[in-house]
């Protein structure tokens, strides 16, 4: 089981059904965060907000979507990386600022947020959440500039870390990406509407055209008059998160200039060359291992089979039976197909190993289904270091590869063999950018950006009891 997902953002300017289009965009980005969802819309007079804990399908319904009026909207799906899981931290964040009403949706992790928070607090700023993104709202309000693009250039030079974000104001939409380009952000067009979102798969769902990636360090200002591009003066070598290609992004998305499915298939080809094995079939841990398993099968000429089936209707939670059922948490989502696995030598392809506990249960489940041999192949290098750039990584002490050798991990997993894709092999398949333009810190510890606050942003707040139908309100 890989890292937990991060966040997805979506923004649209000048569409008569902006909130409904945003809702569909968030549906396509659901894989990037399953904890909470929210939309803020604007009709030229009022700001409307609907957000709550849960999946997109749980938060929104025909009634509250009709309530979200206006031609302008931004949306967010979240998995908490910085800031706890709570109602106060649900994005988009909204505030009345000195520059008017502003809402923000952010994917990433501001690595100096704690320092900025302390500086703002000393000046009298009041914080309503424990999420690092809120410092951006305070900095926005403090700026003496009036042009949104100039404001963004000013405040983004005060923060560090990973950010792909969209900001909705009363007469503008802004999209921005950090100078390293850790997280993806793309520009699209739907009729007369301009769209900024995390991945191109969101554009595909709504029938929008993919224009291009937002460049690292680029600020895009969308107004009634134009779409204006501006760049931060800071110039650094890009550090695109390679884990977007390995796991996070949807296989049908174009990320960092290449289709994710094709990249993962190529990784599977290299993995098969690096760690060949005699076996009867290749299977994936669905769904994130599917593309790599196909590549492994093509290269090795071992037939690909569906050895497990996924229950796609399991939401964030489910009621466990009172009686103890072994591996219930695994089987409710993935169940083996015994007729495929019985008496077979099986190659199991997964995208990554983090703690190893879930993968160990899956290997045991495959053996119980009758597999004669289980050979585990991982389509990424061993993960030995935590991420500070927007991924919810366990402490290094909980990363299995940081504390065990490959042989020890193989025995812990109960596998007959274990092979990791090498870092050189992983980087050999990317073509749009040089390998040096990718961040591999979780594998080798080479962090492209110093983390002054160690990625931590913790503010103690008292819990506020709030009752509202899906947190729906009109922000006057």
N, C-alpha and C positions, 0 to 999 in steps of 0.2 A: 504494500500500500504506500503510495507516494505522499509527498507533502500535501497538506490541506490547501485548497484553492485560495485564491487571493480575492480580487474584486473585478467587477466589470462596470464600465461606464458607457453612457449613451446620451447624446445631445442632438437636438434637431431645431432648426431655425426656419420659420416661415412655412409651416404646413398646417392646413385647416384641422387635421386630426392629430396634432402633435403628440398628445398623451397616448393615444391608442397606438400610434407608430412606435413610440418609445416602449410601450408595454410589449409589443412584439419583438423589438430589439433586445429587451431584457430577457425575454424567453430564450432567444438564441444565445445569450451570454450566461445562461443559468449555471453552466458548468464552472464558471469562474467564482461563484459564491452562492451558497445555499442557506445562509443564515438569516438574511433579511433582504428586503427589497423596498425601493421607494421611487416615487416620481414627483417632481415639482414642475408645475406648468404656469404659464403667464399669458394673459389675454389682452395685455396693453393697459389694464387697470388694476387687476388683482392677481396676486400670487396664490396658487392652490397647491396643497400638499397632501399626499397620501403615502404613508409608509408604515411598515410593521415588520415584526419578526416573521419569518417563514419564506417559502418558495414564492416565485412570481405568481403561480396559479392560486396560492393560498391568500396572498395579500390583496390581489386585485379581482374585481368582479364588475359586471356591467354597470352597476349603480355608481361605484366610486370612480370608474373610468369616465363615465358621463359627467361626473362632477369636475373632473380635471379639464378645464376649458382652456382655450388659447391656441395660438399658432407656434408657441415656443415651449420647449420642455427639455428637461434632463432627467436621467434615471440612473439607478445604481443597484447592483446586487453585491452583497458583501459576505465575505468570511473574515472574521476578525483576525488581524495580524497585530496591529497596534491599537490598544484600547480594548476594554473588555466587551463581552457580548451583552449588550443591554439596549433598551429602547432609546436611551439618550444618544447612543452612538450610531443609530441607523442613518444612513445617507440617502439622498442628498441632505447636507446640512444647510440650514437656511438662517439668514439674519438680516435685520434692518441695519444698514451701515451708513456711514457718512456719504457714501456714493449711491445711496438708494438701496433697494432690496436686492439681495444677492444670494444665490444658492450654489453649492459646490458638490461635485462628485469626484472622488479621488481613488485611484488604484496605485498602490505603492507603499512606501514607508519613508517618512521624513526623518532622516537619521539624526538631525540636530534639533528635533522638535522640543525636547525637554529644555534645552538651553533657551530656545526662543520663547517657550512658555514662561519660564522664570523671568525673562526680561520683560515680557508683556505684563505679567502679573504685578511686577514692581511698579509698573506704570498705571495700574488700576484696572487692567482688563479682567472681565468676569467670564469664566468658562462654564459652558453648560454640558459638556461631554468629556469623555476621556480619550477621544480619538485625535490623532495628531493632525488631521486635516483642518481642525478648527483654528489652528494658528494662522492658516491662510486667510480666513475671514477677518481676523483681527488685523492682520497686516494690510489687507485690502482696504479696510476702513480707515486705517491710520495714514495711508498714502496722501500726499499733497497733490499728486497728479490727478488729472480728470479723465484723460484718455485711457480706456481699459487696457489697451496694449501696453502703454507706458507704465501703468500700474503693475501689470503682470511682470514686466521686465524688472521693475524695482523690487517687488516682493520675492520673485524667484531667485534673485541674486542673494537673498538673505537666508534661503533654506538650502539644505543639502539632502541627497538621497535619491530615492526613486519616486517619480510621480508621472502618471499620465492622467490628466484631469480635464474636466469640462466645468465651466462656470457660466451660469445664466444670470444676466442682469436685466434691468428693465428695458433696455434697448440694444442688447448685444448677447452674443454667445462666444465664449472663448474656449479654445482647446490648447493645451500645452503639454509638452513632453520634456523630461529632464535631459540635460546635456549628454548623459551617458546612454540614454535610450533604453534603460533597463526593461521597461514594460511597453507593450505595443499600443499604438493609437493610430487610427486610420481616418481618412477623409472620404466622404461619399456624397452622392447627389441623388435626390428623388424629386424629379420635376423641378420646381423652383426652390425646393428645400435643400439646405445644406446640412450634412450630418457629420458628427464626430463620434467615434465609438471605438471600443477596445479591439474588436476583431471584425474582419470582413464577412464572417458568417452572419452577422447581424444585418449587414447590407443585403445579403442574398435573400434572407427570409422576407424582407419587405419590398424586394424588387428594385432596390437602389443600385446605382452604378458605383463601383469602386474607382476612386480617382487615384489615390496614392497613400502611402504612409505619411504620417506627420513626422518630420525629421527630428532627430535628437536636438534638443535646445530650441525647437521652433515654437512660436506662439502664433496661433491663428485666431484672428478677430473677425467674427461674422456680424455684419450689421445690415440694415436695410439697403445701404448703398453698395456694399462690396464685401468680398472675402479677402482680407489682408493678411499677409504672412510677414512675420518679423522674427528675428533670431536673437537669442541671448548672446552677449559678447564673449562669454566663456567658451573656449574651444578645448575639448578633451577628446581622447580616443573613445569611441563608442564601446559599450559593454552590454550588449544585448543578452538578456537572460536565456541561456541555451535550454533551460528547463521548459520554456514556452514550447520549444520544438519537441522536446522529449515527452512532455505530459500535459501541460496546462491548456494549451490552445486546442480548439476543435480541429479535427483532421481536415475539414473542408475549408479552413481559413487560410488566407495568405498572411504569413507572419514573417517579418524581417525579409520581405521580398521573395519568399518561397512558399509553395503549398505544403502545409504541415504533413499531410498524408504521404506525399512523395519523400519528404525528408525521413520520416519514420520507416518507410519501406527500405530506403537506402541504409539506414542504421541496422535494420534487420539483416540485410545482405552482408554487411561488414561483420556483424556479430556471428553469423554462420561461418564466415571464413576464419575468424579468430578463435572460435570455440566449436569445432565440428564434433559431431556425435552420431553414433549409429542408433537409429530409433525408427519407430513405425509411424509416428505421426507428430505433427507440430500443432500445438494449440496455444491460444492467447488467454491471458487473464483479461476478460472483456471489461470495458470497451477500450481502455487506453492502450492495451497491448496488441490490438488487432492488426494495425498497419505494420508494425515491426515483425509480428509473427508471419504475415504474408511474405515479407521480404526474406525472412529466415527460410521459409518453405521454398521459395523460388530459388534461392542460392544453393540450398542443401539438397533440393529435389526430394525432400521428404514431404509426403502429402500433408496439406493443411486440413484440420478438422475443427469443428466446434465441440470442444470437450466440456465446456461449461455454458450454462445459460444464465443470463442476468434477468432479475426481476426489475423491470424499469418503473414499477409503480410503488416502490418503497420511497417514502418521503424522508423528511429529516428524522422522524422518530417512528417507532412502532412499539406496540405493546408486546412484551415478551411473556410467554406462558409462565405460570408459577413453577411448574416442574422444570427441572434442569434438563436442557437438551444440549448435548455437546455441540459446540461451534454454531449455536443458533444464529448468532450475529453475522456469521459468514454465510451460512446456508440460506438465510432469508433473502440475501442479495444475489448470491452466486450458488448455483447447484450443479453438480457434475452430471454428465450424460453417461450413465454406466455402460450402455451398449457400445459406446465409442471407445471407452477407456479400458474395458476389461481385457486383461492379459496383453496389454500393449506396452511398448517402451515409448514413453511420452516425453517430448520436449515442451516445457512450459515457458512461454515468453511473457515477461512482464516488463513494465517501463522502468521500475526502480525498486530499491529496497531502502526503507528508512529505519524503522524500529525492528522490522522483521517478524513481529508477532502475527500479523494478519497473513503474511505469505506462508509462515510456518503452518498455520491452520489450513490454508488452501492446499498445500502439499499433502498434508495428512488426509484431507478430504478426497483428493485425487487417488491416493493409495487405497483408501477405504472403498472407492468405487471400482477397484480391481486392477489398477495400473500395475504392471510388473516392474517398471522402472520409471523414475521421475527425474528428469534432467532439467534443472532450472537455469534459464538464460535471462540475464538482465540487460536491457537495452540502454544502459547508461553506466558510467563508472561508479565505483563505491562512493557513497555520500558520507563524508567525514567531517564536514564543517557546517555550522549554522548559516542561514541566509539573513542578511540585515536589510534586504531591498524589497520587501513586500511579500515574502512567503512565510507562512507560519511553520517554522522549523523547530523541531524539538531541541532541547538542550543537547550539547555535544555528548554528554554522558549517556544519552538515550539513543544516539545514532549507532546502529549495530556495527557498521563498517569502521567506526572510529575506535571501537573497543575490541574487535575480534578480527582474526585473519580470515582470508577467504575459506580456508579449510575448516576453521571453527564455525564460520557461518553456515557452510554446507552441512556440517553435522547437526547444527542447531535446527536447520530447516528440515532435516530428515530427507534430503535430496541425495540422489546417487552421484550427481555432479553439479557444479555451479560455475557459471562463466559470466563475467561482467564485460560489457563493451568497454574497450579502452578509451581514454580521453582523446588520444590521437585518432582513433577510428571514428569516434563520435563527431569530431570537428572536421574530419575529412569529407563529410557528405555535404556540408554547407557550401554554397557556391556564390550567393548574392553578395556576401561580404567576406573579407579575410577572416580566418579563424581567430586572429588576435582581437577582432571586434566583438567577441562574445565573452560574457562573464561566466567563469567556471569556478567561482569561489567555493561553492558547496562541495566540489570535488577536491580541489587542490589548496584551498585556503588563501589564494591570491586575490584579495579584495581590491577592486579597482578604486574604491573610495573609502577613505578613513572614516570609521564610525566613532564619532566623538562621544555620543551618549549610549554606545553599545546597543543601539536599536531599541532602547526602552523608553516608554513614554507612559508613565503611570501616575494618575492623579486620583486621589481618594475623594469620592463624592458620595453623599448620602443618597439612598434610593428614593426616588420620587414616585409616588403612586399616581398613576394616570389612567383614566378610562376615557376612551374615545373609539368610535367605530373605525377600526383600521387607522387610527391616529389621523383621522381626516379633519382638516380644518382649512379655513380660508385665512390667509395671512394678509391682513389689511395694511 
